[in-house]
Amino acid sequence: MLLMRSFLQRYQAGECIAVWDELVALQDTVRDKRYRADATAVATETMRRARHNVELLIQRLDEMGYRFVTMGVRYDCGRLAEKRFLRTQQRLALKRHPGDMTLDFNSAEFCSGVEATAIKLAAKASSGKPPLMDREVLDRPIAKTTQQLEMLEKMAGGPLPLSLRAWYEQVGGVSLLGYPSTLVPNASLPVGDPLMIDSLGSMLRMLNQEWDEREDSSSWWRDGRIRLPLAPDDHAKEGDCGERYEMVIPNLCADGIFEDGNKRTFVNYLRNAFAFGGFPGWRRKKQAREIVARLTEGLLPL
């Protein structure tokens, strides 16, 4: 008699995409007794692989000289660099052309000043910790993770999709934000929309600040559901005014839509991010091909 293989067995045998497609197609019935344990096991195995990939990318980037920075440092350094650059321009203007006080925020001089300031502040903030031990880069699950997940699901009035819950149980918060010029000096390589998923703690703090206003002006509560602010969008990561990548919860399904403008599921977003070494914004950048090839070697399929 031919025995049917479980979703997990098929996933481990290499049917990663097919298995997730089938789990998503089950919609909320994935939580029925006949599917739930198997589907949860697939989600756990998927995010165990994602953790391996994240840790490997962070280690490789560190070895390649990549300088990680936080969003806070990025904004702070922009203001500091602006002040320093303005003072320099003022001195030059007074000497050469009194009254000419134009501040070009796109100039190479200003941009390099921002970057140099960011790297200096980031090094000071990290206190010499390797990125894998820096919670600003990888905020691993802690003893309170289960409690935090339950709190988030209580606020949402229902569960997270299996994929996102497994992510926080296995991986946690991640930020590959940094300056690519430390990888490719003198190349106009963009930040690359690096993989970033906010930690549970930071999201709960953000949501709690607006909890009492959720019926009125909150940007996260709409139609009785939470638009979970998972990460800054690509514009914000570049230092511009941006929005957030979101996912609507509660969600009874195996996976949810990661709203980054492509309407792909969270697992598919992660697949795409890992396909480009954690920097999906480098998809069409020729100068990044060699770096991407080095970063992606040996990453596990999701």
C-alpha positions as CSV (number, residue, x, y, z in Angstrom):
1,M,0.0,0.0,0.0
2,L,1.4,3.4,-1.0
3,L,1.5,5.8,1.9
4,M,1.0,9.5,1.3
5,R,3.9,11.6,2.4
6,S,3.3,14.5,4.8
7,F,3.7,18.1,3.8
8,L,6.9,18.2,5.9
9,Q,8.3,15.1,4.2
10,R,7.7,16.6,0.8
11,Y,9.1,19.9,1.9
12,Q,12.3,18.3,3.2
13,A,12.5,16.3,-0.1
14,G,12.8,19.5,-2.1
15,E,9.1,20.4,-2.9
16,C,9.4,23.7,-1.2
17,I,7.4,25.9,-3.6
18,A,4.7,23.3,-4.3
19,V,4.2,22.6,-0.6
20,W,3.8,26.2,0.3
21,D,1.4,26.8,-2.7
22,E,-0.8,24.0,-1.4
23,L,-0.7,25.2,2.2
24,V,-1.7,28.7,1.0
25,A,-4.5,27.3,-1.2
26,L,-6.0,25.6,1.9
27,Q,-6.7,29.1,3.3
28,D,-8.1,29.0,6.8
29,T,-8.8,25.2,6.7
30,V,-5.0,24.8,7.2
31,R,-5.8,25.1,10.9
32,D,-8.2,22.1,10.8
33,K,-7.0,19.1,12.9
34,R,-5.9,17.1,9.9
35,Y,-3.5,19.8,8.6
36,R,-2.5,22.0,11.4
37,A,0.4,20.1,13.0
38,D,1.9,19.2,9.6
39,A,1.6,22.8,8.3
40,T,3.1,24.2,11.5
41,A,6.0,21.8,11.2
42,V,6.6,23.1,7.6
43,A,6.5,26.7,8.8
44,T,9.0,25.9,11.6
45,E,11.4,24.1,9.2
46,T,11.1,27.0,6.7
47,M,12.0,29.6,9.3
48,R,14.8,27.4,10.7
49,R,16.3,27.6,7.2
50,A,15.6,31.3,7.1
51,R,17.6,31.7,10.4
52,H,20.5,29.8,8.9
53,N,20.4,32.1,5.9
54,V,20.2,35.3,7.9
55,E,23.1,34.3,10.2
56,L,25.2,33.3,7.2
57,L,24.5,36.6,5.4
58,I,25.4,38.6,8.5
59,Q,28.6,36.7,9.0
60,R,29.6,37.0,5.3
61,L,28.8,40.7,5.1
62,D,30.9,41.3,8.3
63,E,33.8,39.4,6.8
64,M,33.5,41.5,3.6
65,G,33.8,44.7,5.5
66,Y,30.1,45.8,5.4
67,R,29.2,48.4,7.9
68,F,25.8,47.9,9.5
69,V,23.8,50.9,10.7
70,T,20.4,51.3,12.4
71,M,17.6,53.5,11.1
72,G,18.1,55.7,14.2
73,V,21.8,56.2,13.3
74,R,20.9,56.9,9.7
75,Y,18.5,59.7,10.7
76,D,20.8,61.1,13.4
77,C,23.9,61.1,11.1
78,G,21.9,62.9,8.4
79,R,21.2,65.8,10.7
80,L,24.8,65.9,12.0
81,A,26.2,65.7,8.5
82,E,23.9,68.5,7.4
83,K,25.0,70.8,10.2
84,R,28.7,70.1,9.5
85,F,28.3,70.5,5.8
86,L,26.4,73.7,6.2
87,R,29.1,75.2,8.5
88,T,31.7,74.3,5.9
89,Q,29.7,75.9,3.1
90,Q,29.1,79.0,5.2
91,R,32.8,79.4,5.8
92,L,33.6,79.0,2.1
93,A,30.7,81.3,1.0
94,L,31.9,84.0,3.3
95,K,35.4,83.8,1.9
96,R,34.5,83.4,-1.8
97,H,31.0,84.5,-2.5
98,P,29.2,86.2,0.3
99,G,25.5,85.5,0.2
100,D,25.8,82.2,-1.8
101,M,24.6,79.7,0.8
102,T,23.2,76.9,-1.4
103,L,23.2,73.5,0.3
104,D,23.2,70.7,-2.3
105,F,21.9,67.5,-0.5
106,N,22.7,65.4,-3.6
107,S,26.3,66.4,-3.9
108,A,29.0,63.8,-3.5
109,E,30.5,65.9,-0.7
110,F,27.4,65.9,1.4
111,C,26.5,62.2,0.7
112,S,30.0,61.1,1.7
113,G,29.8,63.2,4.9
114,V,26.5,61.5,5.8
115,E,28.0,58.1,5.3
116,A,31.2,58.8,7.2
117,T,29.2,60.1,10.1
118,A,26.9,57.1,10.0
119,I,29.7,54.6,10.1
120,K,31.4,56.5,13.0
121,L,28.2,56.5,15.0
122,A,27.4,52.9,14.2
123,A,30.8,51.8,15.4
124,K,30.4,53.7,18.6
125,A,26.9,52.3,19.2
126,S,27.9,48.7,18.6
127,S,30.8,49.0,21.2
128,G,32.8,46.6,19.1
129,K,30.3,43.8,19.2
130,P,30.3,41.4,16.2
131,P,27.1,41.9,14.2
132,L,25.8,38.4,15.0
133,M,25.9,39.5,18.7
134,D,24.4,42.9,18.1
135,R,20.6,43.0,18.8
136,E,20.2,45.9,16.4
137,V,21.3,43.5,13.6
138,L,19.8,40.2,14.8
139,D,17.3,40.4,17.6
140,R,16.9,36.7,18.4
141,P,13.9,35.1,20.1
142,I,13.9,35.3,23.9
143,A,12.2,33.6,26.8
144,K,9.3,36.2,26.5
145,T,8.8,35.6,22.7
146,T,5.8,33.3,23.2
147,Q,4.2,35.8,25.6
148,Q,4.8,38.6,23.2
149,L,3.2,36.7,20.3
150,E,0.2,35.9,22.5
151,M,-0.1,39.6,23.4
152,L,0.1,40.6,19.7
153,E,-2.6,38.0,18.7
154,K,-4.8,39.3,21.6
155,M,-4.5,42.8,20.3
156,A,-5.3,41.7,16.8
157,G,-8.3,39.6,17.9
158,G,-6.9,36.5,16.2
159,P,-3.8,34.7,15.1
160,L,-0.8,35.5,13.0
161,P,-0.3,33.4,9.9
162,L,1.8,30.3,10.5
163,S,4.7,31.7,8.6
164,L,5.0,35.0,10.5
165,R,4.6,33.3,13.9
166,A,7.3,30.8,13.0
167,W,9.6,33.6,11.9
168,Y,9.4,35.2,15.3
169,E,9.8,31.9,17.1
170,Q,12.9,30.9,15.0
171,V,14.5,34.1,13.7
172,G,13.3,37.4,15.4
173,G,14.1,40.9,14.3
174,V,16.6,41.4,11.5
175,S,18.3,44.4,9.9
176,L,20.8,44.2,7.1
177,L,20.8,48.0,6.7
178,G,24.2,49.5,6.0
179,Y,26.4,51.3,3.5
180,P,27.2,49.2,0.3
181,S,30.1,51.4,-0.5
182,T,32.1,49.5,2.1
183,L,31.7,46.5,-0.2
184,V,32.2,48.3,-3.5
185,P,34.3,51.5,-3.0
186,N,33.5,54.4,-5.3
187,A,30.5,52.5,-6.9
188,S,27.1,54.1,-7.0
189,L,25.4,51.1,-5.5
190,P,22.1,51.9,-3.7
191,V,21.2,50.6,-0.2
192,G,19.4,47.8,-2.0
193,D,16.2,47.6,0.1
194,P,18.0,45.3,2.6
195,L,16.1,42.6,4.5
196,M,14.6,44.2,7.6
197,I,11.9,42.7,9.8
198,D,11.2,44.6,13.0
199,S,11.5,42.9,16.4
200,L,8.4,41.9,18.3
201,G,9.3,44.2,21.1
202,S,9.6,47.3,18.9
203,M,6.3,46.5,17.1
204,L,4.5,46.1,20.3
205,R,5.8,49.4,21.6
206,M,4.7,51.1,18.4
207,L,1.2,49.6,18.5
208,N,0.8,50.3,22.2
209,Q,1.4,53.9,21.7
210,E,-1.7,54.1,19.5
211,W,-3.8,51.5,21.3
212,D,-6.2,54.0,22.9
213,E,-6.7,55.8,19.6
214,R,-7.3,52.8,17.4
215,E,-10.9,53.7,16.7
216,D,-10.1,57.1,15.5
217,S,-6.8,58.2,14.0
218,S,-4.5,55.2,14.3
219,S,-2.7,54.3,11.1
220,W,-2.4,50.7,12.1
221,W,-6.0,49.8,12.9
222,R,-8.4,49.7,10.0
223,D,-11.8,48.0,9.9
224,G,-11.1,46.2,13.1
225,R,-7.8,44.7,11.9
226,I,-4.2,45.6,12.4
227,R,-1.9,46.5,9.5
228,L,1.2,45.2,11.2
229,P,4.2,47.6,10.5
230,L,6.8,45.0,9.8
231,A,9.6,47.1,8.3
232,P,10.5,50.5,6.7
233,D,10.0,50.6,3.0
234,D,12.8,51.0,0.4
235,H,12.5,54.8,0.4
236,A,12.8,55.0,4.2
237,K,15.8,52.7,4.2
238,E,17.5,55.0,1.7
239,G,17.0,57.9,4.2
240,D,14.1,59.5,2.4
241,C,10.5,60.0,3.7
242,G,8.9,56.6,3.3
243,E,6.1,54.3,4.5
244,R,6.1,50.8,6.0
245,Y,5.9,47.3,4.7
246,E,2.8,45.8,6.3
247,M,0.8,42.6,6.8
248,V,-2.8,42.5,7.8
249,I,-3.7,40.4,10.9
250,P,-5.5,38.4,12.2
251,N,-4.9,35.9,9.5
252,L,-5.9,32.2,9.9
253,C,-4.0,31.1,6.8
254,A,-0.5,29.5,6.4
255,D,1.0,32.7,5.0
256,G,0.0,36.3,4.6
257,I,0.6,39.0,2.0
258,F,3.8,41.0,2.7
259,E,2.7,44.4,1.3
260,D,6.0,45.7,-0.2
261,G,4.3,46.8,-3.5
262,N,4.5,43.4,-5.0
263,K,1.6,41.7,-3.2
264,R,3.7,38.5,-2.6
265,T,3.4,36.3,0.4
266,F,5.8,36.6,3.3
267,V,7.6,33.3,2.4
268,N,7.9,34.5,-1.2
269,Y,9.2,37.8,-0.1
270,L,11.9,36.0,1.9
271,R,12.8,33.8,-1.1
272,N,13.2,36.8,-3.2
273,A,15.3,38.6,-0.6
274,F,17.6,35.6,-0.2
275,A,17.9,35.2,-3.9
276,F,19.8,38.5,-4.0
277,G,21.9,38.0,-0.8
278,G,19.4,39.9,1.4
279,F,19.3,42.9,-0.9
280,P,16.3,42.5,-3.4
281,G,16.9,46.1,-4.6
282,W,20.1,45.0,-6.3
283,R,18.1,42.8,-8.7
284,R,19.1,44.8,-11.8
285,K,22.5,46.2,-10.6
286,K,25.4,44.8,-12.6
287,Q,28.0,46.1,-10.1
288,A,26.3,43.9,-7.4
289,R,26.4,40.6,-9.3
290,E,29.7,39.4,-7.9
291,I,28.7,40.4,-4.3
292,V,25.3,38.7,-4.7
293,A,27.0,35.5,-6.0
294,R,29.3,35.4,-3.0
295,L,26.5,36.1,-0.5
296,T,24.0,33.5,-1.9
297,E,26.4,30.6,-2.1
298,G,25.1,27.8,0.1
299,L,21.9,29.5,1.3
300,L,19.1,27.0,2.0
301,P,16.0,26.9,-0.2
302,L,12.7,28.0,1.4
